[in-house]
Amino acid sequence: MRCCLGVSVALVLVLFLPLGAMAAAEWSPHSLSEVDAAITGLEFDAFIEASFREYILRSPEWVTSLGIADDYEIRNDALDTYDQDYLQETAAIERLILERLREFDPSTLTDEQRTTYEVADWYWDDIVRGQAFADHKYLVHYMDIRSAHGLMEYSINRRHPFNVEDDVIDYLARLEKVAGVLDSIIAETNRRAALGIYTPRPALEWAIGAIRSMGRDYILGHAFYETLKTKGAEIESLSADALAGYLEQARDIINSSVKPAYRRLEEAVLSWIADAPSDISMSQFSGGQEAYAYFLRHHTSTDMTADQIHGVGQQEVARIQQAILTEAAGLGYDGPDDMTSVYEWVGAQSGVVFGDEAVAYASSLIEGAASLVLSSGALRRLPQTDVVADGVPNGGYYSRAPLDGSTPGTYFVSTGGASTFVQPTIAYHEAIPGHHVQIALAQELDMPLLRRNVGFTGYLEGWALYSEQLMYELGAYDDDPLGNLGRLQYELLRAARLVTDTGIHEYGWSREEAIDYVSRTMGVPQSTAEYRVMRYTVIPGQATAYKVGMIELLRLRELAQETLGDAFDLATFHDIILDNGAVPLPFVAGLVDAWIVSAGEGS
């Protein structure tokens, strides 16, 4: 079900670009009144596109990530801000867009438009609901991309383009703005602290080391300097002398502005640590229980309660642990029936890959997965946009390509040493047939940008976890039984998350209780369990979406198979899941139900 916009992107942009805009102007967001003027009176298709693009313009880092600065005729020269007035105006724009959306009568729209309307309504309604709990989101913590300062660093070091000399100039402009961003993060976190809402102390303590290094690192080894030195050298049109001059400017900016700002952030974190609670539960704060209920709905896009999610997790943990014991016994394991013993045994038989070897191994896994999903007929096609493996010290995540596909999607692989028995599962989840396939295919659809770009966690992570099992079903582990035990351990992780996340935030588990549960349940060292618990602490609810989404996709597939019998086709089922853009989980059910009816009538 694809929706034609009815208006070109160029026309939509004309609707809200300022008159007389010059090519590559400095980034400048539109005010509430300007957004109102730009989206009022538009036909439905134009409204959907223009309103979402106006919203993206509020985040210069988002614009860069999508590679659409040229669409706006602006430069990649700014960073997101956490200034309270700006945040409040953005919230007002969110409410305005939802209000304007609901002025359309769905009964007057085509079927395709009505689907877009319903998805957009869920998206904007969810954002507006979340405004009541904005203060419950932790800005400063240890997670690289999830914290405000970490996301800024990721945007500068990983997402900023380096194609021409102007990109270097924009990079320096961004470095000039780092101090202002960090000061706005400090001010906003202080405001929330005055309300009694702190990032829990353990997560702040984990954050201080990385923040301190950004304020104290030797200049030639500073991350921002290294990025410019390495990526600037790859610009063919940039001379060595010109790059040297820009590097000198970067040194001055980092020394005079960036590092002092990080030292201010370090001092602020130390002051928050002194006052922050050791309790890690969201429910300890005023409004925390309501906030957690919102986060669960936001990430799973379902109305499942914490009690329901907790119960499903317990059932899944027991089922998967039994499957692990059965598989291990079949390979000759005859030790105790606990996960720690099983995975110590698995780890002892597994190899470890480091550095370039890890990247090469990941690349071979991606290549093999691409061949298997096509030759098996599980997928009809792969994205036109390529995916590549790249090494980083702490990897295991995917970064999407820009919308124009000018650079590939990237699976960042850990180069510091990782057991080979878990590497296939991670590659299948992050690259093919997981995140890269779903995200890149969505970006290539002829649909409104909102449906090509937004990420509903239950759908996004549900598909990636489903992909891990799909590869097992297709035979990817037939000659790799240890790899299959790695797959089962990672599925067990996602089941244990349902129990742990809700245990922490709904039932008030202590940090020690949560760490002990994760360590025993998964068979991982205490240090690994501690890392996972810190993740569930700082982004409540997010980790529950993986298993909730996977279970729903498997339920829908089973329903279609039972209903259609011989008329069921796996590739067509996957088309339904992937060819409609990003949608909340309940909408996936609607799409599959409609296909079942249509296919049943056709047979």
Residue pairs with C-beta under 8 A, 6 or more apart in sequence:
1 111
1 112
1 115
1 579
1 580
1 591
2 112
2 445
2 446
2 447
2 579
2 580
3 45
3 112
3 113
3 115
3 116
3 446
3 447
3 448
3 451
4 45
4 112
4 446
5 12
5 45
5 46
5 48
5 49
5 446
5 447
5 448
6 43
6 45
6 46
7 43
7 45
7 46
7 49
9 49
9 71
9 449
11 46
12 46
12 49
12 50
12 53
13 53
13 71
13 72
15 38
15 42
15 46
15 50
16 30
16 34
16 35
16 38
16 39
16 50
16 53
16 54
17 72
17 73
18 28
18 30
18 34
21 73
22 73
23 73
24 73
24 74
24 75
24 166
25 73
25 74
25 75
26 74
26 75
26 77
26 78
27 60
27 63
27 69
27 74
27 75
27 76
27 77
27 78
28 74
29 57
29 58
30 38
30 54
30 57
31 89
32 89
32 92
32 93
32 96
35 51
35 54
35 93
35 96
35 97
36 96
38 50
38 54
39 47
39 50
39 51
39 54
39 96
39 97
39 100
40 100
42 50
44 104
44 109
44 113
44 117
45 113
45 448
47 100
47 101
47 104
48 116
48 120
48 448
48 450
49 448
49 449
49 450
51 97
51 100
51 101
52 448
52 449
52 450
52 453
53 71
53 72
53 449
54 93
54 97
55 93
55 94
55 97
56 62
56 63
56 66
56 68
56 449
57 63
57 72
58 90
58 93
59 80
60 74
60 76
60 77
60 78
60 79
60 80
61 79
61 80
61 151
61 152
61 155
61 159
62 80
63 69
63 72
63 74
63 76
64 76
64 155
64 159
64 160
64 161
65 155
65 159
65 400
65 402
66 402
66 403
66 453
67 161
67 401
67 402
67 403
67 404
67 406
67 407
68 402
68 403
69 75
69 76
75 166
75 170
75 173
76 160
76 161
76 167
76 170
76 174
77 169
77 170
77 173
77 174
78 173
78 174
78 177
79 152
79 155
79 156
79 174
79 177
79 178
79 180
79 181
80 148
80 151
80 152
80 155
80 181
81 180
81 181
81 184
82 139
82 148
82 181
82 184
82 185
82 187
82 188
83 184
83 187
83 188
84 187
84 188
84 191
87 134
87 188
91 131
91 134
94 124
94 127
94 128
94 131
95 128
95 131
97 124
98 121
98 124
98 125
98 127
98 128
101 117
101 120
101 121
101 124
102 121
104 117
106 114
106 117
106 118
109 117
115 580
115 587
116 447
116 448
116 450
116 451
118 587
119 450
119 451
119 581
119 582
119 583
119 584
119 587
120 448
120 450
122 301
122 584
122 587
123 450
123 454
123 456
126 297
126 298
126 301
129 294
129 297
129 298
130 294
130 298
132 287
132 290
132 291
132 294
133 287
133 290
133 291
133 294
133 295
135 192
135 195
135 197
136 197
136 282
136 285
136 287
136 288
136 291
138 147
138 199
138 203
138 538
138 539
139 147
139 148
139 149
139 185
139 188
139 189
139 192
139 199
140 147
140 148
140 149
140 185
140 189
140 199
140 204
140 207
140 265
140 268
140 269
140 272
141 147
141 199
141 203
141 204
141 206
141 207
141 534
141 538
142 203
142 206
142 207
142 210
142 534
142 538
143 150
143 535
143 538
143 539
144 150
144 153
144 154
144 394
145 151
145 154
145 397
146 538
146 539
147 207
147 538
148 185
149 181
149 182
149 185
149 211
149 265
150 210
152 178
152 181
153 214
153 223
156 171
156 174
156 175
156 178
156 224
156 227
157 223
157 224
157 227
158 399
159 399
160 167
160 170
160 171
160 174
160 227
161 167
162 168
162 171
162 231
162 232
162 234
162 235
163 235
164 235
164 237
164 238
165 235
165 237
165 238
165 242
167 235
168 228
168 232
168 235
168 238
168 243
168 246
169 246
171 227
171 228
171 250
172 228
172 246
172 249
172 250
172 253
175 224
175 250
175 253
175 254
175 257
175 258
176 253
176 257
178 224
178 257
178 258
178 261
179 257
179 258
179 260
179 261
182 261
182 262
182 264
182 265
183 261
183 264
185 265
186 264
186 265
186 268
189 199
189 268
189 272
190 268
192 198
193 272
193 275
195 286
196 285
196 286
197 285
197 286
198 204
198 272
198 275
198 276
198 277
199 207
199 272
199 276
199 538
200 276
200 277
200 278
200 279
200 280
200 537
200 538
201 273
201 276
201 277
201 278
202 278
202 280
202 511
202 534
202 537
203 280
203 534
203 537
203 538
204 269
204 272
204 273
204 276
205 273
206 534
207 269
208 266
208 269
208 270
208 273
211 262
211 265
211 266
211 269
212 262
212 266
214 222
214 223
214 258
214 259
214 262
215 259
215 260
215 261
215 262
215 263
215 265
215 266
216 259
216 262
216 263
217 223
217 259
219 225
219 251
219 254
219 255
222 254
222 258
222 259
224 250
224 254
224 258
225 247
225 250
225 251
225 254
228 246
228 247
228 250
229 243
229 247
232 238
232 243
232 246
232 247
233 243
235 243
277 284
278 511
279 508
279 510
280 504
280 510
280 511
280 514
280 533
280 537
281 288
281 504
281 505
281 508
281 509
282 288
282 289
282 291
282 292
282 295
282 504
282 505
282 540
283 289
283 292
283 505
283 506
283 508
284 508
285 291
288 505
289 506
291 540
292 306
292 505
292 506
292 540
292 541
293 305
293 306
295 540
295 541
295 542
296 304
296 305
296 306
296 309
296 541
296 544
297 303
298 457
298 541
299 457
299 458
299 541
299 542
299 544
299 545
300 309
300 457
300 458
300 541
300 544
300 545
300 548
300 549
300 585
301 456
301 457
301 458
301 459
301 584
301 585
301 586
302 458
302 548
302 552
302 585
302 586
304 312
304 548
306 502
306 505
306 506
306 507
307 502
307 506
309 498
309 501
309 502
309 544
309 548
310 498
310 499
310 502
310 503
310 506
310 507
312 498
312 547
312 548
312 551
313 495
313 496
313 497
313 498
313 499
313 502
313 547
314 499
316 495
316 498
316 547
316 551
317 492
317 495
317 496
317 499
317 521
320 488
320 491
320 492
320 495
321 339
321 492
321 521
323 488
324 339
324 342
324 485
324 488
324 489
324 492
325 337
325 342
327 481
327 484
327 485
327 488
328 342
328 345
328 346
328 485
330 481
331 481
331 482
331 485
333 342
333 345
335 341
335 342
335 345
338 520
338 523
339 489
339 492
339 520
339 521
339 522
339 523
340 519
340 520
340 523
340 524
341 523
342 485
342 523
343 485
343 489
343 522
343 523
343 524
344 523
346 421
346 482
346 485
346 486
346 489
347 419
347 421
349 421
349 482
350 419
350 420
350 421
350 482
351 419
351 420
352 417
352 418
352 419
352 420
353 361
353 417
353 418
353 420
353 423
354 415
354 416
354 417
355 391
355 415
356 391
356 415
358 391
358 413
358 414
358 415
358 417
358 418
358 423
359 389
359 390
359 391
359 413
359 415
361 420
361 423
362 389
362 411
362 413
362 423
362 427
362 431
363 388
363 389
365 423
365 424
365 427
365 428
365 431
366 387
366 389
366 411
366 427
366 431
366 432
368 476
369 427
369 428
369 431
369 432
369 433
369 471
369 476
370 382
370 432
372 378
372 471
372 474
372 475
372 476
373 379
373 382
373 432
373 433
373 437
373 470
373 471
373 474
374 381
374 382
376 474
376 475
377 570
377 571
378 433
378 470
378 474
378 570
378 571
378 574
379 433
379 437
379 571
379 574
380 571
380 574
380 575
381 441
382 432
382 437
383 409
383 436
383 437
383 440
383 441
383 443
383 444
384 405
384 440
384 444
385 401
385 405
385 408
385 409
385 436
385 440
385 443
385 444
386 408
386 409
387 398
387 408
387 409
387 410
387 411
387 431
387 432
387 436
387 440
388 408
388 409
388 410
388 411
389 410
389 411
389 412
389 413
389 427
389 431
390 410
390 411
390 412
390 413
391 412
391 413
391 414
391 415
392 412
392 413
392 414
392 415
393 414
393 415
393 416
394 414
394 416
395 411
395 412
395 413
395 414
395 415
396 412
396 413
396 414
396 426
396 430
397 411
397 412
397 430
398 409
398 410
398 411
398 412
398 430
398 431
398 434
398 435
398 436
398 439
399 409
399 410
399 412
400 409
400 435
400 436
400 439
400 440
400 443
401 407
401 408
401 409
401 410
401 440
401 443
403 443
403 449
403 452
403 453
405 440
405 443
405 444
409 431
409 436
409 439
409 440
411 427
411 430
411 431
411 436
419 486
420 482
420 483
421 482
421 483
421 485
421 486
422 483
422 486
422 489
422 490
423 483
423 486
424 471
424 476
424 477
424 480
424 483
424 486
424 487
425 468
425 483
425 486
425 487
425 490
426 490
428 434
428 467
428 468
428 471
428 476
429 435
429 464
429 465
429 467
429 468
429 490
430 436
430 464
431 437
433 467
433 470
433 471
434 463
434 464
434 467
434 468
435 460
435 463
435 464
437 467
437 578
438 460
438 463
438 464
438 578
439 455
439 460
441 578
441 579
442 451
442 452
442 453
442 578
442 581
442 582
443 452
443 453
445 451
445 452
445 579
445 581
447 581
448 581
451 580
451 581
451 582
451 583
452 581
452 582
453 582
454 582
455 582
456 582
456 583
456 584
456 585
457 542
457 545
457 549
458 545
458 548
458 549
458 552
458 584
458 585
459 549
459 582
459 583
459 584
459 585
459 588
460 545
460 549
460 582
461 545
461 546
461 549
462 545
462 546
462 548
462 549
462 550
462 551
462 552
462 553
462 585
463 549
463 553
463 577
463 578
464 546
465 491
465 494
465 546
465 547
465 549
465 550
466 549
466 550
466 553
466 554
468 487
468 490
468 491
469 487
469 491
469 550
469 554
471 477
471 487
472 484
472 487
476 483
477 483
477 484
477 487
489 522
489 523
492 521
492 522
493 522
493 532
494 543
494 546
494 547
494 550
495 547
496 517
496 518
496 521
496 522
497 532
497 536
497 543
497 544
497 546
497 547
498 544
498 547
498 548
499 517
499 521
500 509
500 514
500 517
500 518
500 532
500 533
500 536
500 543
501 536
501 540
501 541
501 543
501 544
502 544
503 509
503 513
503 514
503 517
504 514
504 533
504 536
504 537
504 540
505 536
505 540
505 541
509 517
511 533
511 537
514 533
514 536
515 526
515 529
515 530
515 533
516 529
518 524
518 529
518 532
518 533
519 525
519 526
519 528
519 529
522 528
522 529
524 532
535 543
536 543
548 585
549 585
552 585
552 588
552 589
553 577
553 588
556 573
556 588
556 589
556 592
557 573
559 592
559 596
560 568
560 573
560 592
560 595
560 596
561 568
563 596
563 600
564 596
564 599
564 600
564 603
567 599
567 600
567 602
567 603
568 599
572 595
572 599
573 592
573 595
576 591
576 592
576 595
577 588
577 591
577 592
580 587
580 591
583 591
